[in-house]
């Protein structure tokens, strides 16, 4: 059975300043809110800064809001050809957006990973098969579109 959480909210943001741990890994904490779920993640700052990720998210959300069937929000990009890339994959399906975590392993790719076009490595939305659960979250498309314009729903009039 899929773990499907749904609701109205869609929002992705960085919630801490950049820090470097004892191993020398620069990162920040982020939060994806979709439906009724709050999904924390660590943002890999090895090759990109916070602003690079935020720009990629705005572009990706805008692409989906304008009709693209799939996009991806990077949370872990590295120029190191041995390190995997992490992202939230988003699929547009009717009036809803479905989200799943996605990892791309560079050695499994036929072409180099392009951080400005990560959705080319997403593929079809996975579904539970043979009893293996797939974590998935869902929100209404209108909330993703509102987020792409910096709006929050519902609107309240004075």
N, C-alpha and C positions, 0 to 999 in steps of 0.2 A: 504494500500500500504506500502510495506517495505521501510524503509529508507536505501537504499543500496548505499554506496559510494565505488567506486573501483578505483584502480590505481596500481602503481608499488611499492610503499614503504612499508616496514615492519620493525618496530623497536620498542623495548620497553626498557625504561630506567628510572632510578631515576634521578630527575632533581633538587632536593633541598637536603640540609643536613637534618638529623633527628632533629626534634624539639619536644617539649612537650608543649601542650596548657595549658590554665589556669585550665582546668579540670583534668590535669595530664595524658592526652592521648598522648603517643609518636607516631609520624607519620612523613612521608616524602611525598613529591609530586612526582608523576611519570607521564610518558607520553607514551601512546601507539600510534604510527603512523602506520596507515594501509590504503593503498590506498591513497586517497587525504584527509583523516581525521586525525586530531590530537586530541586524546581522553585523557584528563587529569584524573588522579585518585589519591586518597590518599592511601598510603601504611600504613597499620596498623602494628606498631612496638611493640605491646603489648607482643607478644610471640616470634616473629622472628625478626632478624636484617636485614638490607639492604642486606648483603651478602647472607643470607639464601634465600631471594626472588630471587636474581640474579642467584644463583645456580639452584634453582627450574625452573626458566625461561629457562636457557641454556639446562637443561635436557629435559624439555617439548618440546622445539623447536626442539631439536635433535631427539626426539622420532617421531615427526610428519615428520621431514625431511627424516627419515629412513623408512617411510611408514605407521606409525600408522594412523588410520582414524580420531582420535579425541585426543585432549590434552587440558590442561588448564593451564593458567598462573595465579597463586595466587596473589592477591593484598591485601587480608585481611584474615589472619589466626590468630586464638587465641586458646589457650589451654582451655579457658573458655567454658564449655559445653553449655552455654546459648547464646553465641554470634554467629551470622551467619558468614560464610566464604564467601568472595567475590573473584571473579576471572573473567578472560576473557576466555570463552570457544572457542576453535578453532576446526573446522572440515575441513578435507582435502576432496576435491571433484574434481577429475580430476586434472586440472592444476591450481586450485584455492584453497585458504584458506578463509573460512568464519568465522567471529568473532562476538560473541554476549556476552553481559554482563550476568553473571550468579551468583546467590546467593544460597548457601546451608545452610539451617536451620538445626542445629544439632538435634533438637527434631523430625524432620521428617525422620531421618535416622534409618535404622535397625541395622547398624553397626557403630562403631566410625569412624569419619572422619579421613582419612589418608592424611596428607599434601604432602606426597611423591607420592601419587597416586590420585590426585584430579579428574582426568578424569573419574574415576570410578563412580563419582557422577554427571556427566554431562548429559548423556543420548543423545537422538536424537536431531538433530538440529530443533529448533522451526520455524514454518512458520506462517505467518499471517492467522488467521482464523476469520471468522465472522466480518471482518472489524477492528479487533484489530491490530494495527501496531506493528511490531517487529523491533527494531533497529538492523541493521546488516551491517557489513562492509566486503569488499572483496579485496583480493590482489592476485597477481599471486604467485603460489607456489615457483617459482624460487627465488623470493625475500626473502621468509622465509628461504629457504635453504641457500641462500647467507648470511643471517644474522646469521645462525647457525655456519657459518665458519668465521664470523667477516668481511665479504666482503660487499661492496656497489656496486650496479649496477646502471647505465651501466659502464662497464670498459672503461677506456680511455687509449689508448696507446700513448706513447710519439712520 
